[in-house]
Amino acid sequence: MVTLPETIRWTSWLSKIKDSTPGKPVQLLVTKEDGSQLIIDAKHTMSVDQIEWFQKGSALNLIKEKAESA
């Protein structure tokens, strides 16, 4: 686990995950107290299904959407 100095505050956990695919990096966006931002490319282990769940807000939202379209 990475410990961040207290002068760094998270403002956005993951960005660009909605455009992600397995094996494609995601970006962590960190905003410091002075307003400057740091972008960190990170690997993830999410499957296609997990990315789709994330995009829909939850697995239940995805199941509901699929049931309504069937």
VODRENDREN-810693 format. One record per atom (N, C-alpha, C, CB): x, y, z; residue in three letters; atom name; residue number from 1. Coordinates in nm, 4 decimals. Glycine has a CB too. Layout:
<recs>
REC  x  y  z  r  a  k
REC  X  Y  Z  ALA  CA  NUM
...
</recs>
This chain:
<recs>
REC  x  y  z  r  a  k
REC  0.0842  -0.1180  0.0000  MET  N  1
REC  0.0000  0.0000  0.0000  MET  CA  1
REC  0.0886  0.1243  0.0000  MET  C  1
REC  -0.0958  -0.0001  0.1219  MET  CB  1
REC  0.0482  0.2228  -0.0771  VAL  N  2
REC  0.1232  0.3473  -0.0853  VAL  CA  2
REC  0.0699  0.4443  0.0189  VAL  C  2
REC  0.1144  0.4086  -0.2274  VAL  CB  2
REC  0.1596  0.5030  0.0958  THR  N  3
REC  0.1205  0.6046  0.1924  THR  CA  3
REC  0.1545  0.7408  0.1333  THR  C  3
REC  0.1915  0.5829  0.3304  THR  CB  3
REC  0.0544  0.8246  0.1221  LEU  N  4
REC  0.0751  0.9581  0.0663  LEU  CA  4
REC  0.1018  1.0582  0.1770  LEU  C  4
REC  -0.0464  1.0019  -0.0167  LEU  CB  4
REC  0.1885  1.1552  0.1508  PRO  N  5
REC  0.2077  1.2622  0.2496  PRO  CA  5
REC  0.0763  1.3346  0.2751  PRO  C  5
REC  0.3153  1.3623  0.2018  PRO  CB  5
REC  0.0628  1.3916  0.3913  GLU  N  6
REC  -0.0616  1.4612  0.4250  GLU  CA  6
REC  -0.0871  1.5823  0.3372  GLU  C  6
REC  -0.0591  1.5039  0.5690  GLU  CB  6
REC  0.0137  1.6283  0.2634  THR  N  7
REC  -0.0051  1.7443  0.1757  THR  CA  7
REC  -0.0707  1.7061  0.0439  THR  C  7
REC  0.1282  1.8117  0.1486  THR  CB  7
REC  -0.0949  1.5770  0.0235  ILE  N  8
REC  -0.1618  1.5330  -0.0984  ILE  CA  8
REC  -0.3011  1.4841  -0.0621  ILE  C  8
REC  -0.0805  1.4213  -0.1706  ILE  CB  8
REC  -0.3976  1.5259  -0.1399  ARG  N  9
REC  -0.5367  1.4877  -0.1155  ARG  CA  9
REC  -0.5913  1.4272  -0.2447  ARG  C  9
REC  -0.6234  1.6112  -0.0688  ARG  CB  9
REC  -0.6607  1.3154  -0.2328  TRP  N  10
REC  -0.7207  1.2518  -0.3503  TRP  CA  10
REC  -0.8454  1.3286  -0.3921  TRP  C  10
REC  -0.7554  1.1035  -0.3215  TRP  CB  10
REC  -0.8560  1.3611  -0.5201  THR  N  11
REC  -0.9785  1.4243  -0.5688  THR  CA  11
REC  -1.0497  1.3365  -0.6702  THR  C  11
REC  -0.9473  1.5600  -0.6305  THR  CB  11
REC  -0.9793  1.2468  -0.7313  SER  N  12
REC  -1.0409  1.1563  -0.8271  SER  CA  12
REC  -0.9659  1.0255  -0.8201  SER  C  12
REC  -1.0399  1.2149  -0.9719  SER  CB  12
REC  -1.0389  0.9204  -0.7871  TRP  N  13
REC  -0.9722  0.7919  -0.7696  TRP  CA  13
REC  -0.9210  0.7379  -0.9018  TRP  C  13
REC  -1.0664  0.6915  -0.7055  TRP  CB  13
REC  -1.0056  0.7159  -0.9957  LEU  N  14
REC  -0.9665  0.6652  -1.1269  LEU  CA  14
REC  -1.0306  0.7486  -1.2355  LEU  C  14
REC  -1.0053  0.5175  -1.1428  LEU  CB  14
REC  -0.9524  0.7825  -1.3347  SER  N  15
REC  -1.0118  0.8495  -1.4497  SER  CA  15
REC  -0.9889  0.7616  -1.5719  SER  C  15
REC  -0.9514  0.9927  -1.4705  SER  CB  15
REC  -1.0683  0.7796  -1.6711  LYS  N  16
REC  -1.0620  0.7066  -1.7969  LYS  CA  16
REC  -1.0950  0.5586  -1.7819  LYS  C  16
REC  -0.9257  0.7215  -1.8571  LYS  CB  16
REC  -1.1501  0.5161  -1.6700  ILE  N  17
REC  -1.1849  0.3742  -1.6564  ILE  CA  17
REC  -1.3022  0.3383  -1.7456  ILE  C  17
REC  -1.2179  0.3403  -1.5107  ILE  CB  17
REC  -1.3867  0.4340  -1.7767  LYS  N  18
REC  -1.5008  0.4047  -1.8642  LYS  CA  18
REC  -1.4542  0.3666  -2.0042  LYS  C  18
REC  -1.5952  0.5256  -1.8715  LYS  CB  18
REC  -1.3349  0.4089  -2.0413  ASP  N  19
REC  -1.2800  0.3748  -2.1728  ASP  CA  19
REC  -1.1833  0.2572  -2.1637  ASP  C  19
REC  -1.2093  0.4960  -2.2340  ASP  CB  19
REC  -1.1742  0.1961  -2.0474  SER  N  20
REC  -1.0735  0.0937  -2.0239  SER  CA  20
REC  -1.1137  -0.0413  -2.0805  SER  C  20
REC  -1.0468  0.0809  -1.8767  SER  CB  20
REC  -1.0123  -0.1201  -2.1056  THR  N  21
REC  -1.0279  -0.2595  -2.1431  THR  CA  21
REC  -0.9234  -0.3379  -2.0643  THR  C  21
REC  -1.0121  -0.2806  -2.2990  THR  CB  21
REC  -0.9427  -0.4683  -2.0483  PRO  N  22
REC  -0.8420  -0.5455  -1.9760  PRO  CA  22
REC  -0.7030  -0.5255  -2.0367  PRO  C  22
REC  -0.8789  -0.6943  -1.9763  PRO  CB  22
REC  -0.6068  -0.5022  -1.9507  GLY  N  23
REC  -0.4692  -0.4821  -1.9952  GLY  CA  23
REC  -0.4338  -0.3384  -2.0280  GLY  C  23
REC  -0.4435  -0.5656  -2.1138  GLY  CB  23
REC  -0.5333  -0.2521  -2.0448  LYS  N  24
REC  -0.5077  -0.1106  -2.0745  LYS  CA  24
REC  -0.4950  -0.0357  -1.9421  LYS  C  24
REC  -0.6221  -0.0488  -2.1638  LYS  CB  24
REC  -0.3911  0.0466  -1.9256  PRO  N  25
REC  -0.3754  0.1162  -1.7977  PRO  CA  25
REC  -0.4889  0.2153  -1.7693  PRO  C  25
REC  -0.2428  0.1893  -1.7956  PRO  CB  25
REC  -0.5113  0.2398  -1.6422  VAL  N  26
REC  -0.6021  0.3458  -1.5985  VAL  CA  26
REC  -0.5163  0.4562  -1.5393  VAL  C  26
REC  -0.7086  0.2930  -1.4943  VAL  CB  26
REC  -0.5753  0.5703  -1.5149  GLN  N  27
REC  -0.5001  0.6816  -1.4591  GLN  CA  27
REC  -0.5534  0.7187  -1.3217  GLN  C  27
REC  -0.5056  0.8024  -1.5525  GLN  CB  27
REC  -0.4618  0.7405  -1.2298  LEU  N  28
REC  -0.4950  0.7954  -1.0991  LEU  CA  28
REC  -0.4669  0.9441  -1.1067  LEU  C  28
REC  -0.4134  0.7263  -0.9829  LEU  CB  28
REC  -0.5612  1.0247  -1.0645  LEU  N  29
REC  -0.5457  1.1695  -1.0655  LEU  CA  29
REC  -0.5381  1.2166  -0.9213  LEU  C  29
REC  -0.6631  1.2393  -1.1420  LEU  CB  29
REC  -0.4250  1.2745  -0.8845  VAL  N  30
REC  -0.4037  1.3221  -0.7484  VAL  CA  30
REC  -0.3928  1.4738  -0.7534  VAL  C  30
REC  -0.2759  1.2578  -0.6842  VAL  CB  30
REC  -0.4691  1.5429  -0.6689  THR  N  31
REC  -0.4590  1.6876  -0.6590  THR  CA  31
REC  -0.3939  1.7222  -0.5260  THR  C  31
REC  -0.5987  1.7551  -0.6724  THR  CB  31
REC  -0.2866  1.7985  -0.5339  LYS  N  32
REC  -0.2145  1.8398  -0.4142  LYS  CA  32
REC  -0.2840  1.9599  -0.3506  LYS  C  32
REC  -0.0674  1.8735  -0.4477  LYS  CB  32
REC  -0.2484  1.9896  -0.2276  GLU  N  33
REC  -0.3078  2.1030  -0.1556  GLU  CA  33
REC  -0.2906  2.2340  -0.2316  GLU  C  33
REC  -0.2457  2.1157  -0.0169  GLU  CB  33
REC  -0.1796  2.2493  -0.3059  ASP  N  34
REC  -0.1560  2.3741  -0.3790  ASP  CA  34
REC  -0.2337  2.3802  -0.5109  ASP  C  34
REC  -0.0073  2.3905  -0.4064  ASP  CB  34
REC  -0.3128  2.2756  -0.5408  GLY  N  35
REC  -0.3943  2.2737  -0.6609  GLY  CA  35
REC  -0.3287  2.2064  -0.7802  GLY  C  35
REC  -0.4303  2.4117  -0.6974  GLY  CB  35
REC  -0.1993  2.1804  -0.7724  SER  N  36
REC  -0.1334  2.1120  -0.8831  SER  CA  36
REC  -0.1766  1.9658  -0.8860  SER  C  36
REC  0.0207  2.1233  -0.8711  SER  CB  36
REC  -0.1707  1.9074  -1.0037  GLN  N  37
REC  -0.2187  1.7707  -1.0191  GLN  CA  37
REC  -0.1070  1.6778  -1.0647  GLN  C  37
REC  -0.3344  1.7661  -1.1182  GLN  CB  37
REC  -0.1189  1.5546  -1.0245  LEU  N  38
REC  -0.0249  1.4497  -1.0599  LEU  CA  38
REC  -0.1054  1.3352  -1.1201  LEU  C  38
REC  0.0587  1.4024  -0.9355  LEU  CB  38
REC  -0.0675  1.2899  -1.2391  ILE  N  39
REC  -0.1358  1.1786  -1.3040  ILE  CA  39
REC  -0.0414  1.0593  -1.3022  ILE  C  39
REC  -0.1794  1.2149  -1.4506  ILE  CB  39
REC  -0.0932  0.9459  -1.2530  ILE  N  40
REC  -0.0143  0.8240  -1.2431  ILE  CA  40
REC  -0.0826  0.7162  -1.3268  ILE  C  40
REC  0.0019  0.7784  -1.0941  ILE  CB  40
REC  -0.0103  0.6616  -1.4249  ASP  N  41
REC  -0.0626  0.5483  -1.5007  ASP  CA  41
REC  -0.0501  0.4242  -1.4142  ASP  C  41
REC  0.0130  0.5302  -1.6367  ASP  CB  41
REC  -0.1568  0.3453  -1.4070  ALA  N  42
REC  -0.1579  0.2278  -1.3206  ALA  CA  42
REC  -0.2181  0.1084  -1.3941  ALA  C  42
REC  -0.2364  0.2564  -1.1912  ALA  CB  42
REC  -0.1710  -0.0085  -1.3602  LYS  N  43
REC  -0.2282  -0.1318  -1.4153  LYS  CA  43
REC  -0.3489  -0.1711  -1.3313  LYS  C  43
REC  -0.1224  -0.2474  -1.4185  LYS  CB  43
REC  -0.4418  -0.2439  -1.3902  HIS  N  44
REC  -0.5566  -0.2949  -1.3159  HIS  CA  44
REC  -0.5784  -0.4404  -1.3543  HIS  C  44
REC  -0.6845  -0.2101  -1.3440  HIS  CB  44
REC  -0.6569  -0.5085  -1.2760  THR  N  45
REC  -0.6844  -0.6503  -1.3022  THR  CA  45
REC  -0.8331  -0.6748  -1.3259  THR  C  45
REC  -0.6356  -0.7365  -1.1853  THR  CB  45
REC  -0.9059  -0.5705  -1.3636  MET  N  46
REC  -1.0498  -0.5852  -1.3849  MET  CA  46
REC  -1.0782  -0.6581  -1.5150  MET  C  46
REC  -1.1184  -0.4486  -1.3853  MET  CB  46
REC  -1.1773  -0.7467  -1.5096  SER  N  47
REC  -1.2203  -0.8209  -1.6284  SER  CA  47
REC  -1.3164  -0.7339  -1.7100  SER  C  47
REC  -1.2883  -0.9561  -1.5884  SER  CB  47
REC  -1.3513  -0.7831  -1.8281  VAL  N  48
REC  -1.4481  -0.7132  -1.9124  VAL  CA  48
REC  -1.5792  -0.6943  -1.8366  VAL  C  48
REC  -1.4723  -0.7907  -2.0439  VAL  CB  48
REC  -1.6256  -0.8001  -1.7677  ASP  N  49
REC  -1.7501  -0.7909  -1.6907  ASP  CA  49
REC  -1.7399  -0.6866  -1.5803  ASP  C  49
REC  -1.7855  -0.9267  -1.6303  ASP  CB  49
REC  -1.6293  -0.6842  -1.5084  GLN  N  50
REC  -1.6124  -0.5884  -1.3989  GLN  CA  50
REC  -1.6087  -0.4452  -1.4507  GLN  C  50
REC  -1.4845  -0.6188  -1.3209  GLN  CB  50
REC  -1.5453  -0.4235  -1.5640  ILE  N  51
REC  -1.5418  -0.2889  -1.6229  ILE  CA  51
REC  -1.6835  -0.2472  -1.6630  ILE  C  51
REC  -1.4460  -0.2844  -1.7468  ILE  CB  51
REC  -1.7585  -0.3398  -1.7192  GLU  N  52
REC  -1.8969  -0.3096  -1.7581  GLU  CA  52
REC  -1.9815  -0.2777  -1.6347  GLU  C  52
REC  -1.9586  -0.4284  -1.8362  GLU  CB  52
REC  -1.9626  -0.3518  -1.5260  TRP  N  53
REC  -2.0349  -0.3227  -1.4008  TRP  CA  53
REC  -2.0010  -0.1821  -1.3531  TRP  C  53
REC  -1.9999  -0.4269  -1.2906  TRP  CB  53
REC  -1.8735  -0.1479  -1.3566  PHE  N  54
REC  -1.8289  -0.0151  -1.3137  PHE  CA  54
REC  -1.8939  0.0930  -1.3993  PHE  C  54
REC  -1.6752  -0.0041  -1.3215  PHE  CB  54
REC  -1.8970  0.0708  -1.5301  GLN  N  55
REC  -1.9547  0.1693  -1.6218  GLN  CA  55
REC  -2.1033  0.1912  -1.5955  GLN  C  55
REC  -1.9340  0.1253  -1.7660  GLN  CB  55
REC  -2.1737  0.0868  -1.5533  LYS  N  56
REC  -2.3176  0.0961  -1.5274  LYS  CA  56
REC  -2.3480  0.1378  -1.3838  LYS  C  56
REC  -2.3845  -0.0370  -1.5571  LYS  CB  56
REC  -2.2472  0.1481  -1.2991  GLY  N  57
REC  -2.2685  0.1898  -1.1613  GLY  CA  57
REC  -2.2723  0.0737  -1.0640  GLY  C  57
REC  -2.3954  0.2672  -1.1510  GLY  CB  57
REC  -2.3126  -0.0439  -1.1104  SER  N  58
REC  -2.3119  -0.1644  -1.0269  SER  CA  58
REC  -2.3544  -0.2831  -1.1124  SER  C  58
REC  -2.4065  -0.1483  -0.9030  SER  CB  58
REC  -2.3274  -0.4021  -1.0619  ALA  N  59
REC  -2.3700  -0.5232  -1.1327  ALA  CA  59
REC  -2.5220  -0.5282  -1.1425  ALA  C  59
REC  -2.3169  -0.6495  -1.0617  ALA  CB  59
REC  -2.5905  -0.4831  -1.0382  LEU  N  60
REC  -2.7376  -0.4862  -1.0398  LEU  CA  60
REC  -2.7948  -0.3950  -1.1482  LEU  C  60
REC  -2.7931  -0.4450  -0.9029  LEU  CB  60
REC  -2.7334  -0.2794  -1.1689  ASN  N  61
REC  -2.7798  -0.1904  -1.2762  ASN  CA  61
REC  -2.7640  -0.2582  -1.4115  ASN  C  61
REC  -2.7020  -0.0567  -1.2742  ASN  CB  61
REC  -2.6542  -0.3273  -1.4307  LEU  N  62
REC  -2.6306  -0.3973  -1.5566  LEU  CA  62
REC  -2.7311  -0.5095  -1.5762  LEU  C  62
REC  -2.4886  -0.4527  -1.5610  LEU  CB  62
REC  -2.7572  -0.5878  -1.4714  ILE  N  63
REC  -2.8546  -0.6963  -1.4800  ILE  CA  63
REC  -2.9926  -0.6414  -1.5136  ILE  C  63
REC  -2.8592  -0.7755  -1.3482  ILE  CB  63
REC  -3.0317  -0.5320  -1.4502  LYS  N  64
REC  -3.1612  -0.4694  -1.4770  LYS  CA  64
REC  -3.1703  -0.4232  -1.6212  LYS  C  64
REC  -3.1845  -0.3514  -1.3826  LYS  CB  64
REC  -3.0642  -0.3577  -1.6700  GLU  N  65
REC  -3.0637  -0.3083  -1.8066  GLU  CA  65
REC  -3.0765  -0.4230  -1.9069  GLU  C  65
REC  -2.9363  -0.2286  -1.8334  GLU  CB  65
REC  -3.0041  -0.5323  -1.8829  LYS  N  66
REC  -3.0105  -0.6469  -1.9722  LYS  CA  66
REC  -3.1480  -0.7130  -1.9672  LYS  C  66
REC  -2.9020  -0.7479  -1.9362  LYS  CB  66
REC  -3.2089  -0.7189  -1.8491  ALA  N  67
REC  -3.3422  -0.7795  -1.8346  ALA  CA  67
REC  -3.4467  -0.6959  -1.9078  ALA  C  67
REC  -3.3801  -0.7936  -1.6850  ALA  CB  67
REC  -3.4347  -0.5641  -1.9002  GLU  N  68
REC  -3.5311  -0.4762  -1.9668  GLU  CA  68
REC  -3.5199  -0.4817  -2.1181  GLU  C  68
REC  -3.5124  -0.3339  -1.9202  GLU  CB  68
REC  -3.4006  -0.5100  -2.1686  SER  N  69
REC  -3.3817  -0.5135  -2.3139  SER  CA  69
REC  -3.4091  -0.6513  -2.3737  SER  C  69
REC  -3.2408  -0.4708  -2.3484  SER  CB  69
REC  -3.4323  -0.7493  -2.2869  ALA  N  70
REC  -3.4573  -0.8872  -2.3371  ALA  CA  70
REC  -3.6014  -0.9057  -2.3774  ALA  C  70
REC  -3.4205  -0.9918  -2.2307  ALA  CB  70
</recs>
